[in-house]
């Protein structure tokens, strides 16, 4: 098929007939989701937008015939960070409804595979619900994943890459986010202000209550960020470098592309109704009947 849908990865740059082509080609839609949120004294407010957008772009440039990247959802759920100036919170109900509006629009047009590529940790429970609801309320399949999760696919990557302690060295405006931002937009990093930041609940040494970007304690208190972080930097920002940012970026893009291949070609899940007597009414809650 000769169509711009095979050479242009940016959803918003296609025309409606080209969107029809993209649907016929069963392209996977990536919706980058982030937040405008404080990232310590050294990183700008847009870290959680820039990271998933640029990783999506990297995948899109390499495989525009497989996927489309949508304009990002820039505002996220970050109500616990409002003690730091600049943070913009989207009420969790608005956020969930907003992203659902996007996935449902895509599903209605005929896109059946959607990835919510998240850049902001606290979006995760909300996007998990968006993905579940998309799966139950439309005939599309939707997966939510943090971009950093793609660094765990190859179990040898992080042990080679990470220099900071676990847990805590990679958490927020940390070794990882500082590295990636130095690589993607180093001119906008306040390099003279890069300092490691403590996480007071980790310092308690409790086996229950601790955090890291890649894991959390079995019973962790998620409360106001200002109650456990004095500067808004959580982790070993001083271990960040542009070179490490490039390594993380290349690995995330590579694994994201592997995932897109897998997800695109995977047959849709098939439901089976086990009622002996067929239900006599549509399924409630806006969920699809079989
Ligand atoms: Zn962040």
Boltz pocket constraint, residues with backbone or C-beta under 6 A from the ligand:
constraints:
  - pocket:
      binder: B
      contacts: [[A, 39], [A, 47], [A, 48], [A, 119], [A, 120], [A, 121], [A, 171], [A, 172], [A, 173], [A, 177]]
      max_distance: 6.0
